[in-house]
Amino acid sequence: RVIAGHKRFLACRKLGWKTVPVVVQSAVTPETPVAGDDAAGLPARP
């Protein structure tokens, strides 16, 4: 399940990437505050 980075994930899929580099953090829950472009509702940067 993607908790943060949805826009980057979708951009990678649109580019046809077979794999997407990720960081898996087991301690993150949906209730955990997330900082970054997705959380702020900002457009994805190239």
PDB file with one MODEL, atoms N, CA, C and O in Angstrom:
MODEL        1
ATOM      1  N   ARG A   1       0.849  -1.175   0.000  1.00  0.00           N
ATOM      2  CA  ARG A   1       0.000   0.000   0.000  1.00  0.00           C
ATOM      3  C   ARG A   1       0.892   1.235   0.000  1.00  0.00           C
ATOM      4  O   ARG A   1       1.848   1.323   0.771  1.00  0.00           O
ATOM      5  N   VAL A   2       0.578   2.164  -0.852  1.00  0.00           N
ATOM      6  CA  VAL A   2       1.338   3.419  -0.935  1.00  0.00           C
ATOM      7  C   VAL A   2       0.718   4.412   0.036  1.00  0.00           C
ATOM      8  O   VAL A   2      -0.464   4.738  -0.068  1.00  0.00           O
ATOM      9  N   ILE A   3       1.534   4.899   0.994  1.00  0.00           N
ATOM     10  CA  ILE A   3       1.050   5.889   1.962  1.00  0.00           C
ATOM     11  C   ILE A   3       1.489   7.284   1.546  1.00  0.00           C
ATOM     12  O   ILE A   3       0.759   8.251   1.761  1.00  0.00           O
ATOM     13  N   ALA A   4       2.670   7.401   0.954  1.00  0.00           N
ATOM     14  CA  ALA A   4       3.184   8.687   0.480  1.00  0.00           C
ATOM     15  C   ALA A   4       3.884   8.451  -0.850  1.00  0.00           C
ATOM     16  O   ALA A   4       4.472   7.390  -1.061  1.00  0.00           O
ATOM     17  N   GLY A   5       3.824   9.426  -1.745  1.00  0.00           N
ATOM     18  CA  GLY A   5       4.499   9.308  -3.031  1.00  0.00           C
ATOM     19  C   GLY A   5       3.611   8.818  -4.159  1.00  0.00           C
ATOM     20  O   GLY A   5       4.105   8.320  -5.171  1.00  0.00           O
ATOM     21  N   HIS A   6       2.313   8.957  -3.992  1.00  0.00           N
ATOM     22  CA  HIS A   6       1.377   8.489  -5.011  1.00  0.00           C
ATOM     23  C   HIS A   6       1.640   9.118  -6.378  1.00  0.00           C
ATOM     24  O   HIS A   6       1.609   8.434  -7.401  1.00  0.00           O
ATOM     25  N   LYS A   7       1.898  10.418  -6.387  1.00  0.00           N
ATOM     26  CA  LYS A   7       2.105  11.119  -7.664  1.00  0.00           C
ATOM     27  C   LYS A   7       3.363  10.628  -8.363  1.00  0.00           C
ATOM     28  O   LYS A   7       3.363  10.446  -9.581  1.00  0.00           O
ATOM     29  N   ARG A   8       4.430  10.415  -7.612  1.00  0.00           N
ATOM     30  CA  ARG A   8       5.666   9.909  -8.216  1.00  0.00           C
ATOM     31  C   ARG A   8       5.477   8.490  -8.732  1.00  0.00           C
ATOM     32  O   ARG A   8       5.978   8.136  -9.799  1.00  0.00           O
ATOM     33  N   PHE A   9       4.745   7.676  -7.961  1.00  0.00           N
ATOM     34  CA  PHE A   9       4.469   6.310  -8.390  1.00  0.00           C
ATOM     35  C   PHE A   9       3.686   6.307  -9.702  1.00  0.00           C
ATOM     36  O   PHE A   9       4.022   5.564 -10.624  1.00  0.00           O
ATOM     37  N   LEU A  10       2.657   7.125  -9.788  1.00  0.00           N
ATOM     38  CA  LEU A  10       1.864   7.194 -11.016  1.00  0.00           C
ATOM     39  C   LEU A  10       2.685   7.737 -12.183  1.00  0.00           C
ATOM     40  O   LEU A  10       2.519   7.285 -13.315  1.00  0.00           O
ATOM     41  N   ALA A  11       3.568   8.700 -11.921  1.00  0.00           N
ATOM     42  CA  ALA A  11       4.429   9.237 -12.976  1.00  0.00           C
ATOM     43  C   ALA A  11       5.360   8.153 -13.504  1.00  0.00           C
ATOM     44  O   ALA A  11       5.574   8.051 -14.712  1.00  0.00           O
ATOM     45  N   CYS A  12       5.910   7.352 -12.611  1.00  0.00           N
ATOM     46  CA  CYS A  12       6.792   6.256 -13.036  1.00  0.00           C
ATOM     47  C   CYS A  12       6.032   5.246 -13.877  1.00  0.00           C
ATOM     48  O   CYS A  12       6.557   4.754 -14.875  1.00  0.00           O
ATOM     49  N   ARG A  13       4.813   4.933 -13.491  1.00  0.00           N
ATOM     50  CA  ARG A  13       3.993   4.000 -14.281  1.00  0.00           C
ATOM     51  C   ARG A  13       3.710   4.585 -15.662  1.00  0.00           C
ATOM     52  O   ARG A  13       3.770   3.876 -16.666  1.00  0.00           O
ATOM     53  N   LYS A  14       3.400   5.886 -15.708  1.00  0.00           N
ATOM     54  CA  LYS A  14       3.103   6.533 -16.985  1.00  0.00           C
ATOM     55  C   LYS A  14       4.321   6.515 -17.903  1.00  0.00           C
ATOM     56  O   LYS A  14       4.183   6.428 -19.123  1.00  0.00           O
ATOM     57  N   LEU A  15       5.520   6.597 -17.310  1.00  0.00           N
ATOM     58  CA  LEU A  15       6.763   6.537 -18.083  1.00  0.00           C
ATOM     59  C   LEU A  15       7.103   5.118 -18.527  1.00  0.00           C
ATOM     60  O   LEU A  15       8.037   4.913 -19.303  1.00  0.00           O
ATOM     61  N   GLY A  16       6.350   4.147 -18.037  1.00  0.00           N
ATOM     62  CA  GLY A  16       6.582   2.769 -18.431  1.00  0.00           C
ATOM     63  C   GLY A  16       7.647   2.050 -17.619  1.00  0.00           C
ATOM     64  O   GLY A  16       8.123   0.988 -18.019  1.00  0.00           O
ATOM     65  N   TRP A  17       8.023   2.622 -16.483  1.00  0.00           N
ATOM     66  CA  TRP A  17       9.029   1.982 -15.641  1.00  0.00           C
ATOM     67  C   TRP A  17       8.479   0.655 -15.127  1.00  0.00           C
ATOM     68  O   TRP A  17       7.323   0.572 -14.713  1.00  0.00           O
ATOM     69  N   LYS A  18       9.312  -0.374 -15.157  1.00  0.00           N
ATOM     70  CA  LYS A  18       8.923  -1.693 -14.651  1.00  0.00           C
ATOM     71  C   LYS A  18       9.078  -1.764 -13.135  1.00  0.00           C
ATOM     72  O   LYS A  18       8.346  -2.492 -12.465  1.00  0.00           O
ATOM     73  N   THR A  19      10.031  -1.006 -12.597  1.00  0.00           N
ATOM     74  CA  THR A  19      10.240  -0.961 -11.150  1.00  0.00           C
ATOM     75  C   THR A  19      10.349   0.493 -10.713  1.00  0.00           C
ATOM     76  O   THR A  19      10.723   1.367 -11.495  1.00  0.00           O
ATOM     77  N   VAL A  20      10.019   0.732  -9.462  1.00  0.00           N
ATOM     78  CA  VAL A  20      10.086   2.074  -8.886  1.00  0.00           C
ATOM     79  C   VAL A  20      10.887   1.982  -7.591  1.00  0.00           C
ATOM     80  O   VAL A  20      10.538   1.198  -6.709  1.00  0.00           O
ATOM     81  N   PRO A  21      11.965   2.776  -7.459  1.00  0.00           N
ATOM     82  CA  PRO A  21      12.718   2.737  -6.207  1.00  0.00           C
ATOM     83  C   PRO A  21      11.864   3.272  -5.053  1.00  0.00           C
ATOM     84  O   PRO A  21      11.244   4.330  -5.161  1.00  0.00           O
ATOM     85  N   VAL A  22      11.845   2.531  -3.966  1.00  0.00           N
ATOM     86  CA  VAL A  22      11.023   2.922  -2.815  1.00  0.00           C
ATOM     87  C   VAL A  22      11.795   2.742  -1.514  1.00  0.00           C
ATOM     88  O   VAL A  22      12.830   2.077  -1.469  1.00  0.00           O
ATOM     89  N   VAL A  23      11.269   3.347  -0.468  1.00  0.00           N
ATOM     90  CA  VAL A  23      11.753   3.127   0.892  1.00  0.00           C
ATOM     91  C   VAL A  23      10.581   2.538   1.665  1.00  0.00           C
ATOM     92  O   VAL A  23       9.516   3.151   1.748  1.00  0.00           O
ATOM     93  N   VAL A  24      10.775   1.360   2.226  1.00  0.00           N
ATOM     94  CA  VAL A  24       9.722   0.697   2.990  1.00  0.00           C
ATOM     95  C   VAL A  24       9.972   0.944   4.470  1.00  0.00           C
ATOM     96  O   VAL A  24      11.046   0.643   4.993  1.00  0.00           O
ATOM     97  N   GLN A  25       8.966   1.494   5.135  1.00  0.00           N
ATOM     98  CA  GLN A  25       9.058   1.762   6.571  1.00  0.00           C
ATOM     99  C   GLN A  25       7.877   1.085   7.253  1.00  0.00           C
ATOM    100  O   GLN A  25       6.736   1.519   7.097  1.00  0.00           O
ATOM    101  N   SER A  26       8.142   0.047   7.993  1.00  0.00           N
ATOM    102  CA  SER A  26       7.059  -0.708   8.620  1.00  0.00           C
ATOM    103  C   SER A  26       6.382   0.059   9.756  1.00  0.00           C
ATOM    104  O   SER A  26       5.250  -0.261  10.116  1.00  0.00           O
ATOM    105  N   ALA A  27       7.041   1.052  10.321  1.00  0.00           N
ATOM    106  CA  ALA A  27       6.473   1.802  11.437  1.00  0.00           C
ATOM    107  C   ALA A  27       5.473   2.862  10.991  1.00  0.00           C
ATOM    108  O   ALA A  27       4.770   3.429  11.827  1.00  0.00           O
ATOM    109  N   VAL A  28       5.396   3.137   9.710  1.00  0.00           N
ATOM    110  CA  VAL A  28       4.489   4.169   9.210  1.00  0.00           C
ATOM    111  C   VAL A  28       3.074   3.601   9.148  1.00  0.00           C
ATOM    112  O   VAL A  28       2.856   2.498   8.646  1.00  0.00           O
ATOM    113  N   THR A  29       2.128   4.361   9.659  1.00  0.00           N
ATOM    114  CA  THR A  29       0.721   3.979   9.617  1.00  0.00           C
ATOM    115  C   THR A  29      -0.062   5.091   8.935  1.00  0.00           C
ATOM    116  O   THR A  29       0.446   6.203   8.793  1.00  0.00           O
ATOM    117  N   PRO A  30      -1.276   4.815   8.516  1.00  0.00           N
ATOM    118  CA  PRO A  30      -2.073   5.882   7.886  1.00  0.00           C
ATOM    119  C   PRO A  30      -2.272   7.094   8.789  1.00  0.00           C
ATOM    120  O   PRO A  30      -2.519   8.195   8.297  1.00  0.00           O
ATOM    121  N   GLU A  31      -2.167   6.907  10.101  1.00  0.00           N
ATOM    122  CA  GLU A  31      -2.344   8.019  11.035  1.00  0.00           C
ATOM    123  C   GLU A  31      -1.080   8.853  11.194  1.00  0.00           C
ATOM    124  O   GLU A  31      -1.137   9.957  11.735  1.00  0.00           O
ATOM    125  N   THR A  32       0.064   8.344  10.730  1.00  0.00           N
ATOM    126  CA  THR A  32       1.333   9.047  10.867  1.00  0.00           C
ATOM    127  C   THR A  32       1.345  10.265   9.951  1.00  0.00           C
ATOM    128  O   THR A  32       1.036  10.139   8.765  1.00  0.00           O
ATOM    129  N   PRO A  33       1.696  11.448  10.474  1.00  0.00           N
ATOM    130  CA  PRO A  33       1.794  12.629   9.605  1.00  0.00           C
ATOM    131  C   PRO A  33       2.850  12.411   8.523  1.00  0.00           C
ATOM    132  O   PRO A  33       3.932  11.890   8.793  1.00  0.00           O
ATOM    133  N   VAL A  34       2.525  12.814   7.309  1.00  0.00           N
ATOM    134  CA  VAL A  34       3.440  12.647   6.182  1.00  0.00           C
ATOM    135  C   VAL A  34       3.767  14.018   5.623  1.00  0.00           C
ATOM    136  O   VAL A  34       2.865  14.803   5.331  1.00  0.00           O
ATOM    137  N   ALA A  35       5.047  14.311   5.473  1.00  0.00           N
ATOM    138  CA  ALA A  35       5.475  15.579   4.881  1.00  0.00           C
ATOM    139  C   ALA A  35       5.904  15.335   3.451  1.00  0.00           C
ATOM    140  O   ALA A  35       6.370  14.246   3.114  1.00  0.00           O
ATOM    141  N   GLY A  36       5.750  16.336   2.611  1.00  0.00           N
ATOM    142  CA  GLY A  36       6.200  16.208   1.238  1.00  0.00           C
ATOM    143  C   GLY A  36       5.185  16.758   0.264  1.00  0.00           C
ATOM    144  O   GLY A  36       4.151  17.295   0.660  1.00  0.00           O
ATOM    145  N   ASP A  37       5.487  16.622  -1.010  1.00  0.00           N
ATOM    146  CA  ASP A  37       4.629  17.173  -2.054  1.00  0.00           C
ATOM    147  C   ASP A  37       3.226  16.586  -2.023  1.00  0.00           C
ATOM    148  O   ASP A  37       2.248  17.324  -2.137  1.00  0.00           O
ATOM    149  N   ASP A  38       3.109  15.257  -1.868  1.00  0.00           N
ATOM    150  CA  ASP A  38       1.794  14.632  -1.887  1.00  0.00           C
ATOM    151  C   ASP A  38       0.931  15.125  -0.731  1.00  0.00           C
ATOM    152  O   ASP A  38      -0.252  15.411  -0.912  1.00  0.00           O
ATOM    153  N   ALA A  39       1.520  15.222   0.449  1.00  0.00           N
ATOM    154  CA  ALA A  39       0.764  15.653   1.622  1.00  0.00           C
ATOM    155  C   ALA A  39       0.326  17.104   1.490  1.00  0.00           C
ATOM    156  O   ALA A  39      -0.740  17.477   1.981  1.00  0.00           O
ATOM    157  N   ALA A  40       1.134  17.921   0.834  1.00  0.00           N
ATOM    158  CA  ALA A  40       0.824  19.339   0.694  1.00  0.00           C
ATOM    159  C   ALA A  40      -0.087  19.616  -0.494  1.00  0.00           C
ATOM    160  O   ALA A  40      -0.565  20.738  -0.661  1.00  0.00           O
ATOM    161  N   GLY A  41      -0.332  18.601  -1.323  1.00  0.00           N
ATOM    162  CA  GLY A  41      -1.172  18.793  -2.492  1.00  0.00           C
ATOM    163  C   GLY A  41      -0.493  19.576  -3.597  1.00  0.00           C
ATOM    164  O   GLY A  41      -1.163  20.142  -4.460  1.00  0.00           O
ATOM    165  N   LEU A  42       0.832  19.613  -3.578  1.00  0.00           N
ATOM    166  CA  LEU A  42       1.578  20.335  -4.603  1.00  0.00           C
ATOM    167  C   LEU A  42       1.750  19.471  -5.842  1.00  0.00           C
ATOM    168  O   LEU A  42       1.742  18.245  -5.737  1.00  0.00           O
ATOM    169  N   PRO A  43       1.905  20.079  -7.014  1.00  0.00           N
ATOM    170  CA  PRO A  43       2.128  19.288  -8.221  1.00  0.00           C
ATOM    171  C   PRO A  43       3.473  18.558  -8.144  1.00  0.00           C
ATOM    172  O   PRO A  43       4.417  19.037  -7.517  1.00  0.00           O
ATOM    173  N   ALA A  44       3.539  17.410  -8.785  1.00  0.00           N
ATOM    174  CA  ALA A  44       4.784  16.642  -8.814  1.00  0.00           C
ATOM    175  C   ALA A  44       5.844  17.404  -9.594  1.00  0.00           C
ATOM    176  O   ALA A  44       5.552  18.044 -10.604  1.00  0.00           O
ATOM    177  N   ARG A  45       7.071  17.325  -9.113  1.00  0.00           N
ATOM    178  CA  ARG A  45       8.193  17.965  -9.804  1.00  0.00           C
ATOM    179  C   ARG A  45       8.932  16.909 -10.615  1.00  0.00           C
ATOM    180  O   ARG A  45       9.012  15.754 -10.197  1.00  0.00           O
ATOM    181  N   PRO A  46       9.473  17.289 -11.771  1.00  0.00           N
ATOM    182  CA  PRO A  46      10.213  16.303 -12.574  1.00  0.00           C
ATOM    183  C   PRO A  46      11.481  15.846 -11.895  1.00  0.00           C
ATOM    184  O   PRO A  46      12.212  15.020 -12.442  1.00  0.00           O
TER     185      PRO A  46
ENDMDL
END
